[in-house]
């Protein structure tokens, strides 16, 4: 399981995806409940790969543009924040998250 999720994260972030692709991935990923283990692994693997700010921005924007249960957003946030990762990546992720903070606040509260 870890290996599969890690490969998905690595391949997904290894190339700049189009808006449509990212939106579809976000929609499908968040349309089903998933165990905390899977979310944690996705967070760990996604953040372990250096990637352009554009990609991070699109991932965050598209994921947050999809209506989804409060539980899922809270789990993603908790797991991503529980993973030690490079300050450089965190800074870019944080900047992008803050650019859509109204959505995050609405979903996480």
GUMAR-558205 format. One line per 2 residues: number of its first residue (from 1); their letters; for each residue x, y, z of C-alpha. Coordinates in steps of 0.25 Angstrom, whole numbers, plus 5000, padded with zeros to 4 digits. Example, Ala and Ser with C-alpha at 12.3 -4.5 7.8 and 13.67 -1.06 7.14 Angstrom:
<atoms>
1> as> 5049,4982,5031; 5055,4996,5029
</atoms>
This chain:
<atoms>
1> xx> 5000,5000,5000; 5011,5010,5004
3> xx> 5019,5007,4991; 5006,5009,4982
5> xx> 5003,5022,4989; 5017,5027,4989
7> xx> 5018,5024,4974; 5004,5032,4971
9> xx> 5010,5044,4979; 5023,5044,4972
11> xx> 5017,5042,4958; 5006,5052,4960
13> xx> 5016,5063,4964; 5027,5060,4954
15> xx> 5020,5067,4943; 5012,5080,4943
17> xx> 4997,5075,4941; 4987,5083,4934
19> xx> 4975,5089,4942; 4966,5079,4937
21> xx> 4974,5067,4941; 4977,5073,4955
23> xx> 4962,5076,4957; 4958,5062,4953
25> xx> 4968,5056,4963; 4964,5065,4974
27> xx> 4949,5062,4971; 4951,5046,4971
29> xx> 4960,5046,4983; 4951,5054,4991
31> xx> 4938,5047,4987; 4941,5035,4995
33> xx> 4944,5033,5010; 4958,5028,5012
35> xx> 4966,5023,5024; 4975,5032,5032
37> xx> 4986,5023,5028; 4984,5026,5013
39> xx> 4983,5041,5015; 4995,5041,5023
41> xx> 5003,5033,5013; 4998,5042,5002
43> xx> 5002,5055,5010; 5016,5049,5013
45> xx> 5019,5045,4999; 5014,5058,4993
47> xx> 5022,5066,5002; 5035,5058,5000
49> xx> 5035,5062,4985; 5040,5076,4981
51> xx> 5030,5082,4972; 5027,5095,4965
53> xx> 5019,5105,4973; 5009,5105,4961
55> xx> 5006,5090,4964; 5004,5092,4979
57> xx> 4995,5104,4976; 4987,5096,4966
59> xx> 4986,5084,4975; 4981,5092,4987
61> xx> 4972,5101,4979; 4965,5089,4972
63> xx> 4964,5080,4984; 4957,5092,4992
65> xx> 4948,5095,4980; 4941,5081,4982
67> xx> 4930,5080,4993; 4934,5069,5002
69> xx> 4932,5065,5017; 4938,5073,5028
71> xx> 4944,5060,5033; 4953,5058,5020
73> xx> 4958,5072,5020; 4962,5072,5035
75> xx> 4969,5058,5033; 4977,5063,5021
77> xx> 4981,5076,5029; 4985,5068,5041
79> xx> 4993,5057,5034; 5000,5067,5025
81> xx> 5004,5076,5037; 5009,5063,5044
83> xx> 5019,5060,5034; 5033,5066,5035
85> xx> 5037,5072,5022; 5046,5083,5016
87> xx> 5043,5097,5020; 5044,5101,5005
89> xx> 5032,5092,5002; 5024,5096,5014
91> xx> 5026,5111,5011; 5020,5109,4997
93> xx> 5009,5100,5001; 5005,5110,5012
95> xx> 5006,5122,5003; 4996,5114,4993
97> xx> 4987,5110,5005; 4986,5124,5010
99> xx> 4982,5129,4996; 4969,5121,4997
101> xx> 4968,5123,5012; 4953,5126,5012
103> xx> 4950,5112,5006; 4959,5105,5017
105> xx> 4953,5113,5028; 4939,5109,5024
107> xx> 4943,5094,5022; 4951,5092,5034
109> x> 4943,5100,5045
</atoms>
